[in-house]
């Protein structure tokens, strides 16, 4: 019947909304993780350049 179909669809909508919320939260966590990793990478590259500069200076002296 139509009422049963509507009830089933409403349940599916609730499930999909819940799944969507979970995915949005996972996406937010992923973006935070990716951003932190990018920051760490940039810091490591900066340290590498600094160390290379120090080594180059030592070679010149």
MILOGU-228518 format. One record per residue: x, y, z of N, C-alpha, C, O in turn; residue number from 0. Coordinates in steps of 0.02 Angstrom, whole numbers. Layout:
N
volum n_xx:X; n_yy:Y; n_zz:Z; ca_xx:X; ca_yy:Y; ca_zz:Z; c_xx:X; c_yy:Y; c_zz:Z; o_xx:X; o_yy:Y; o_zz:Z; num:NUM
...
***
This chain:
61
volum n_xx:42; n_yy:-60; n_zz:0; ca_xx:0; ca_yy:0; ca_zz:0; c_xx:44; c_yy:63; c_zz:0; o_xx:104; o_yy:59; o_zz:12; num:0
volum n_xx:14; n_yy:118; n_zz:-14; ca_xx:50; ca_yy:181; ca_zz:-18; c_xx:80; c_yy:202; c_zz:49; o_xx:135; o_yy:228; o_zz:53; num:1
volum n_xx:42; n_yy:189; n_zz:103; ca_xx:65; ca_yy:208; ca_zz:169; c_xx:128; c_yy:168; c_zz:187; o_xx:176; o_yy:196; o_zz:216; num:2
volum n_xx:128; n_yy:103; n_zz:171; ca_xx:187; ca_yy:61; ca_zz:185; c_xx:247; c_yy:85; c_zz:145; o_xx:303; o_yy:90; o_zz:171; num:3
volum n_xx:235; n_yy:101; n_zz:82; ca_xx:289; ca_yy:125; ca_zz:39; c_xx:318; c_yy:190; c_zz:67; o_xx:379; o_yy:199; o_zz:68; num:4
volum n_xx:275; n_yy:235; n_zz:88; ca_xx:298; ca_yy:299; ca_zz:116; c_xx:339; c_yy:287; c_zz:180; o_xx:390; o_yy:320; o_zz:190; num:5
volum n_xx:317; n_yy:242; n_zz:221; ca_xx:353; ca_yy:227; ca_zz:283; c_xx:423; c_yy:199; c_zz:267; o_xx:472; o_yy:218; o_zz:298; num:6
volum n_xx:425; n_yy:153; n_zz:218; ca_xx:490; ca_yy:125; ca_zz:199; c_xx:536; c_yy:179; c_zz:172; o_xx:596; o_yy:181; o_zz:188; num:7
volum n_xx:509; n_yy:223; n_zz:131; ca_xx:549; ca_yy:277; ca_zz:103; c_xx:574; c_yy:324; c_zz:157; o_xx:631; o_yy:348; o_zz:155; num:8
volum n_xx:531; n_yy:338; n_zz:205; ca_xx:551; ca_yy:382; ca_zz:261; c_xx:609; c_yy:351; c_zz:300; o_xx:656; o_yy:385; o_zz:319; num:9
volum n_xx:605; n_yy:285; n_zz:312; ca_xx:659; ca_yy:250; ca_zz:347; c_xx:724; c_yy:254; c_zz:307; o_xx:778; o_yy:265; o_zz:335; num:10
volum n_xx:718; n_yy:245; n_zz:241; ca_xx:778; ca_yy:249; ca_zz:199; c_xx:808; c_yy:319; c_zz:200; o_xx:869; o_yy:327; o_zz:200; num:11
volum n_xx:765; n_yy:370; n_zz:200; ca_xx:790; ca_yy:439; ca_zz:203; c_xx:828; c_yy:450; c_zz:268; o_xx:882; o_yy:480; o_zz:268; num:12
volum n_xx:801; n_yy:425; n_zz:323; ca_xx:835; ca_yy:432; ca_zz:388; c_xx:903; c_yy:397; c_zz:386; o_xx:953; o_yy:425; o_zz:410; num:13
volum n_xx:905; n_yy:337; n_zz:359; ca_xx:968; ca_yy:300; ca_zz:353; c_xx:1018; c_yy:338; c_zz:310; o_xx:1077; o_yy:343; o_zz:327; num:14
volum n_xx:994; n_yy:364; n_zz:253; ca_xx:1039; ca_yy:400; ca_zz:208; c_xx:1065; c_yy:464; c_zz:240; o_xx:1123; o_yy:482; o_zz:231; num:15
volum n_xx:1022; n_yy:498; n_zz:277; ca_xx:1045; ca_yy:559; ca_zz:312; c_xx:1098; c_yy:542; c_zz:364; o_xx:1147; o_yy:579; o_zz:372; num:16
volum n_xx:1089; n_yy:486; n_zz:398; ca_xx:1138; ca_yy:465; ca_zz:448; c_xx:1204; c_yy:447; c_zz:414; o_xx:1258; o_yy:467; o_zz:437; num:17
volum n_xx:1201; n_yy:410; n_zz:358; ca_xx:1261; ca_yy:394; ca_zz:321; c_xx:1296; c_yy:456; c_zz:296; o_xx:1357; o_yy:462; o_zz:297; num:18
volum n_xx:1256; n_yy:504; n_zz:272; ca_xx:1284; ca_yy:566; ca_zz:247; c_xx:1321; c_yy:604; c_zz:303; o_xx:1375; o_yy:630; o_zz:292; num:19
volum n_xx:1291; n_yy:606; n_zz:362; ca_xx:1323; ca_yy:638; ca_zz:419; c_xx:1390; c_yy:605; c_zz:435; o_xx:1440; o_yy:639; o_zz:449; num:20
volum n_xx:1390; n_yy:538; n_zz:434; ca_xx:1452; ca_yy:501; ca_zz:448; c_xx:1505; c_yy:518; c_zz:396; o_xx:1564; o_yy:528; o_zz:412; num:21
volum n_xx:1485; n_yy:519; n_zz:332; ca_xx:1533; ca_yy:534; ca_zz:279; c_xx:1559; c_yy:606; c_zz:285; o_xx:1619; o_yy:617; o_zz:275; num:22
volum n_xx:1516; n_yy:653; n_zz:302; ca_xx:1539; ca_yy:722; ca_zz:312; c_xx:1590; c_yy:726; c_zz:368; o_xx:1639; o_yy:762; o_zz:363; num:23
volum n_xx:1577; n_yy:690; n_zz:422; ca_xx:1624; ca_yy:690; ca_zz:478; c_xx:1691; c_yy:658; c_zz:458; o_xx:1744; o_yy:684; o_zz:476; num:24
volum n_xx:1688; n_yy:603; n_zz:421; ca_xx:1750; ca_yy:571; ca_zz:397; c_xx:1788; c_yy:617; c_zz:350; o_xx:1849; o_yy:621; o_zz:352; num:25
volum n_xx:1751; n_yy:652; n_zz:308; ca_xx:1783; ca_yy:699; ca_zz:262; c_xx:1817; c_yy:755; c_zz:300; o_xx:1872; o_yy:776; o_zz:283; num:26
volum n_xx:1785; n_yy:780; n_zz:353; ca_xx:1814; ca_yy:833; ca_zz:394; c_xx:1878; c_yy:808; c_zz:428; o_xx:1928; o_yy:843; o_zz:430; num:27
volum n_xx:1875; n_yy:746; n_zz:455; ca_xx:1934; ca_yy:717; ca_zz:486; c_xx:1991; c_yy:708; c_zz:435; o_xx:2049; o_yy:722; o_zz:450; num:28
volum n_xx:1973; n_yy:685; n_zz:376; ca_xx:2022; ca_yy:675; ca_zz:323; c_xx:2056; c_yy:741; c_zz:305; o_xx:2117; o_yy:744; o_zz:298; num:29
volum n_xx:2016; n_yy:794; n_zz:298; ca_xx:2044; ca_yy:859; ca_zz:281; c_xx:2091; c_yy:884; c_zz:335; o_xx:2144; o_yy:912; o_zz:321; num:30
volum n_xx:2072; n_yy:874; n_zz:398; ca_xx:2115; ca_yy:894; ca_zz:454; c_xx:2181; c_yy:855; c_zz:452; o_xx:2234; o_yy:884; o_zz:461; num:31
volum n_xx:2176; n_yy:790; n_zz:440; ca_xx:2235; ca_yy:747; ca_zz:436; c_xx:2280; c_yy:768; c_zz:378; o_xx:2341; o_yy:774; o_zz:385; num:32
volum n_xx:2249; n_yy:780; n_zz:321; ca_xx:2286; ca_yy:799; ca_zz:261; c_xx:2322; c_yy:866; c_zz:272; o_xx:2380; o_yy:874; o_zz:253; num:33
volum n_xx:2288; n_yy:913; n_zz:303; ca_xx:2316; ca_yy:978; ca_zz:316; c_xx:2375; c_yy:973; c_zz:365; o_xx:2427; o_yy:1005; o_zz:355; num:34
volum n_xx:2367; n_yy:932; n_zz:417; ca_xx:2422; ca_yy:923; ca_zz:465; c_xx:2482; c_yy:890; c_zz:432; o_xx:2539; o_yy:909; o_zz:445; num:35
volum n_xx:2469; n_yy:842; n_zz:389; ca_xx:2523; ca_yy:808; ca_zz:353; c_xx:2559; c_yy:856; c_zz:306; o_xx:2621; o_yy:855; o_zz:301; num:36
volum n_xx:2522; n_yy:899; n_zz:273; ca_xx:2551; ca_yy:949; ca_zz:229; c_xx:2596; c_yy:997; c_zz:269; o_xx:2651; o_yy:1015; o_zz:247; num:37
volum n_xx:2573; n_yy:1017; n_zz:328; ca_xx:2613; ca_yy:1061; ca_zz:372; c_xx:2678; c_yy:1026; c_zz:392; o_xx:2731; o_yy:1057; o_zz:390; num:38
volum n_xx:2673; n_yy:963; n_zz:412; ca_xx:2733; ca_yy:925; ca_zz:431; c_xx:2782; c_yy:919; c_zz:373; o_xx:2842; o_yy:926; o_zz:382; num:39
volum n_xx:2755; n_yy:907; n_zz:314; ca_xx:2797; ca_yy:902; ca_zz:254; c_xx:2834; c_yy:967; c_zz:242; o_xx:2894; o_yy:968; o_zz:228; num:40
volum n_xx:2798; n_yy:1023; n_zz:246; ca_xx:2829; ca_yy:1088; ca_zz:235; c_xx:2883; c_yy:1103; c_zz:287; o_xx:2936; o_yy:1129; o_zz:270; num:41
volum n_xx:2871; n_yy:1085; n_zz:349; ca_xx:2921; ca_yy:1094; ca_zz:402; c_xx:2983; c_yy:1052; c_zz:388; o_xx:3040; o_yy:1075; o_zz:396; num:42
volum n_xx:2972; n_yy:990; n_zz:368; ca_xx:3029; ca_yy:946; ca_zz:353; c_xx:3069; c_yy:973; c_zz:294; o_xx:3131; o_yy:971; o_zz:296; num:43
volum n_xx:3036; n_yy:998; n_zz:243; ca_xx:3071; ca_yy:1027; ca_zz:186; c_xx:3111; c_yy:1088; c_zz:207; o_xx:3167; o_yy:1099; o_zz:184; num:44
volum n_xx:3081; n_yy:1129; n_zz:251; ca_xx:3115; ca_yy:1189; ca_zz:276; c_xx:3178; c_yy:1169; c_zz:315; o_xx:3231; o_yy:1199; o_zz:307; num:45
volum n_xx:3171; n_yy:1119; n_zz:359; ca_xx:3229; ca_yy:1095; ca_zz:397; c_xx:3284; c_yy:1068; c_zz:351; o_xx:3343; o_yy:1079; o_zz:363; num:46
volum n_xx:3263; n_yy:1032; n_zz:299; ca_xx:3311; ca_yy:1005; ca_zz:251; c_xx:3349; c_yy:1061; c_zz:217; o_xx:3410; o_yy:1057; o_zz:209; num:47
volum n_xx:3314; n_yy:1113; n_zz:195; ca_xx:3347; ca_yy:1170; ca_zz:163; c_xx:3395; c_yy:1205; c_zz:211; o_xx:3450; o_yy:1223; o_zz:192; num:48
volum n_xx:3373; n_yy:1213; n_zz:274; ca_xx:3416; ca_yy:1245; ca_zz:324; c_xx:3480; c_yy:1204; c_zz:335; o_xx:3535; o_yy:1232; o_zz:338; num:49
volum n_xx:3472; n_yy:1139; n_zz:341; ca_xx:3530; ca_yy:1095; ca_zz:352; c_xx:3576; c_yy:1097; c_zz:291; o_xx:3637; o_yy:1099; o_zz:298; num:50
volum n_xx:3547; n_yy:1098; n_zz:231; ca_xx:3588; ca_yy:1101; ca_zz:171; c_xx:3627; c_yy:1166; c_zz:168; o_xx:3685; o_yy:1168; o_zz:149; num:51
volum n_xx:3595; n_yy:1221; n_zz:188; ca_xx:3627; ca_yy:1286; ca_zz:189; c_xx:3686; c_yy:1285; c_zz:239; o_xx:3740; o_yy:1310; o_zz:225; num:52
volum n_xx:3674; n_yy:1255; n_zz:298; ca_xx:3728; ca_yy:1250; ca_zz:348; c_xx:3786; c_yy:1208; c_zz:321; o_xx:3844; o_yy:1227; o_zz:330; num:53
volum n_xx:3770; n_yy:1153; n_zz:289; ca_xx:3823; ca_yy:1110; ca_zz:260; c_xx:3862; c_yy:1147; c_zz:206; o_xx:3924; o_yy:1143; o_zz:203; num:54
volum n_xx:3827; n_yy:1184; n_zz:164; ca_xx:3860; ca_yy:1222; ca_zz:111; c_xx:3906; c_yy:1275; c_zz:142; o_xx:3961; o_yy:1286; o_zz:117; num:55
volum n_xx:3883; n_yy:1308; n_zz:195; ca_xx:3925; ca_yy:1358; ca_zz:229; c_xx:3987; c_yy:1326; c_zz:259; o_xx:4041; o_yy:1354; o_zz:255; num:56
volum n_xx:3978; n_yy:1267; n_zz:289; ca_xx:4036; ca_yy:1232; ca_zz:318; c_xx:4087; c_yy:1214; c_zz:264; o_xx:4147; o_yy:1220; o_zz:276; num:57
volum n_xx:4064; n_yy:1193; n_zz:206; ca_xx:4109; ca_yy:1175; ca_zz:152; c_xx:4149; c_yy:1236; c_zz:128; o_xx:4207; o_yy:1230; o_zz:111; num:58
volum n_xx:4116; n_yy:1294; n_zz:128; ca_xx:4150; ca_yy:1355; ca_zz:104; c_xx:4202; c_yy:1379; c_zz:155; o_xx:4250; o_yy:1412; o_zz:136; num:59
volum n_xx:4192; n_yy:1363; n_zz:218; ca_xx:4239; ca_yy:1387; ca_zz:270; c_xx:4297; c_yy:1342; c_zz:279; o_xx:4340; o_yy:1356; o_zz:320; num:60
***
